Amino acid sequence: MPTDIEVIKQTLDDFQKIQRHMLIAKEENATKTYASLKDEYLTLKAMLSVSGVNLSEIDKIKE
């Protein structure tokens, strides 16, 4: 069973990965891809916020 810290770390890793893909999709004007990624981004962002993670420094999308 993963610990809370392990779950938060995995969520942070996923959050950063999604952000990288969103930035690339935005640059390439891939609107459908961006919208699809945004759903997962918002879910991960909510999970991190509930976990008490301060997103102000790591959130590159700022939406």
Contacts in CASP RR format, 6 or more apart in sequence:
PFRMAT RR
TARGET T0000
AUTHOR 0000-0000-0000
METHOD contacts of the structure
MODEL  1
MPTDIEVIKQTLDDFQKIQRHMLIAKEENATKTYASLKDEYLTLKAMLSV
SGVNLSEIDKIKE
2 10 0 8 1.000
4 51 0 8 1.000
7 51 0 8 1.000
8 48 0 8 1.000
8 51 0 8 1.000
8 53 0 8 1.000
11 44 0 8 1.000
11 47 0 8 1.000
11 48 0 8 1.000
11 51 0 8 1.000
12 48 0 8 1.000
12 53 0 8 1.000
12 58 0 8 1.000
14 40 0 8 1.000
14 44 0 8 1.000
15 41 0 8 1.000
15 44 0 8 1.000
15 45 0 8 1.000
15 48 0 8 1.000
15 58 0 8 1.000
16 58 0 8 1.000
18 37 0 8 1.000
18 40 0 8 1.000
18 41 0 8 1.000
18 44 0 8 1.000
19 41 0 8 1.000
19 59 0 8 1.000
19 60 0 8 1.000
19 61 0 8 1.000
21 33 0 8 1.000
21 37 0 8 1.000
22 34 0 8 1.000
22 37 0 8 1.000
22 38 0 8 1.000
22 41 0 8 1.000
22 61 0 8 1.000
23 60 0 8 1.000
23 61 0 8 1.000
25 31 0 8 1.000
25 33 0 8 1.000
25 34 0 8 1.000
25 37 0 8 1.000
26 34 0 8 1.000
38 63 0 8 1.000
41 61 0 8 1.000
45 55 0 8 1.000
45 59 0 8 1.000
48 55 0 8 1.000
49 55 0 8 1.000
END
